Amino acid sequence: MGTSLEPTHIDFPAERKPDPNHSDCRNVASILARVGDKWSVFVIMMLSDGPKRFNELKRMINGISQRMLTLTLRGLERDGLVTRTIFPTIPPRVDYELTDLGHGLQQPVKALGEWAIAHQEKIAAARTRFDERNNA
């Protein structure tokens, strides 16, 4: 007998058809917008070594306004990355802390921050060259 030209392994898993509304892309984009936001990155970095109070975070994150810190913390809490604990003292004490999910972001955020620090001079030089070329 010779070789058969009939296909024998035809049971392939069905290909995942792209969502016509691209909702999976939108969902991922909204998550990346939250965790990639510069203020979220700073908050995650500052909370990586334990809980902090609001004013402590504000002092640690140079340039963030009270409103922006409030919005950032609220968004991180909504996404399950940060918890807010209110202690019944006078005045009330509120601590913010990373959740387990938030702790999972520490390594990528740290790597991103280290990369930015290590390459800031090269990026500044590239921006200068670009601006000189395009403003001339």
Secondary structure, DSSP 8 states (H G I E B T S, - for coil): -----S-------------TT-HHHHHHHHHHHHHHSHHHHHHHHHHTTS-EEHHHHHHHSTT--HHHHHHHHHHHHHTTSEEEEEE--SS-EEEEEE-HHHHTTHHHHHHHHHHHHHHHHHHHHHHHHHHHHHH-
